[in-house]
Amino acid sequence: MDRPPEELQELGLREVLRESISIPRASPRTFSLITLVLVFPLSFAVLAHNIFTHPILHRLQSTHYSSPSSSHGHEWALFFLYQFIYLLFLFTFSLLATAAVVFTVASIYAAKAVSFSSTMSAIRPIFSRLFRTFLWVSLIMLVYNSGFILAIAVVIILSGGVSAIPSPRQIFLFTVIFLIFLAVHVFIAAHWHLASVITVLEPVCGLDAMKKSRELMRGRIRMALWFVLGYLGACGLISGAFGAVVVRAGEEDSIPASPMVRVLVGGALVAVLVVVNLVGLLVQSVFYYVCKSYHHQPIDKSALCEHLGGYLGEYVPLKSSIQMENFEL
């Protein structure tokens, strides 16, 4: 696909999505292995962890008054252990998958030979950089979540405490707070995704990468928010369907289904989430180049090739300054 810089900055949501989906054709074996080794375990964990934690929460709710407190303590300890393992697995594979996809897409763009082995070799140095960026994002999210909890607590205190049936005023205030903090969450997530790509492709990471993402996203923030909302919405629908059919089987609010149907539907939903996660990673890579083009910032392919080779312990001398003349992914 050949697009000069002046056309790149005019790409819409559909064009970026179409371009992202076409990228794996350039190296199908590499992307197939990345999907199998990194994206699939990530997607499976996102859905399957509720299979272990939901029964614990269900038992705690149903035996709140009938069981001794000691058994409750054991159940809560088991629940938090599962959650800790899940979050550790989730964030580790999320960073690994991001590193692999962004590196592979950049290698294809720079006309650099790419393979699954070279991608896996580059992950180790990239992971440490992505982890530093992730720590800064985690700090920002901690402040954000603290503000959300504080706002809810203030509303509860000022409205006379917790009641079995919230008043219309409480419902209105809770809705406003939720919408505001949802918007903030999407805004932070958009900057984090772009900062992750910047961390891999430029010599900055951490807070500097977040600042650079804010600069690059100017003029393209609406597109970024739509992508994040679409991704979160798709994940929410898939997770909700998985919970209704597979996780809460046998409960009153679940969808009646035989074990075979649950297995088939669960497998299909995992497969759909794998596709959604892979496309999401590809979109954030392409979106970086779109933002660079929008701000008329040329990308030297030779310099990019040298930067990527640095992750592999290689050195590629700069031969010429090849700017972003064509967007060939």
Secondary structure, 3 states (H helix, E strand, C coil): CCCCHHHHCCCCHHHHHHHHHHHHHHCHHHHHHHHHHHHHHHHHHHHHHHHHHHHHHHHHHHCCCCCCHHHHHHHHHHHHHHHHHHHHHHHHHHHHHHHHHHHHHHHHHCCCCCCHHHHHHHHHHHHHHHHHHHHHHHHHHHHHHHHHHHHHHHHHHHCCCCCCCCCHHHHHHHHHHHHHHHHHHHHHHHHHHHHHHHHHHCCCCCHHHHHHHHHHCCCCHHHHHHHHHHHHHHHHHHHHHHHHHHHCCCCCCCCCCCHHHHHHHHHHHHHHHHHHHHHHHHHHHHHHHHHHHHCCCCCCHHHHHHHHHHHCCCCCCCCCCCCCCCCCC
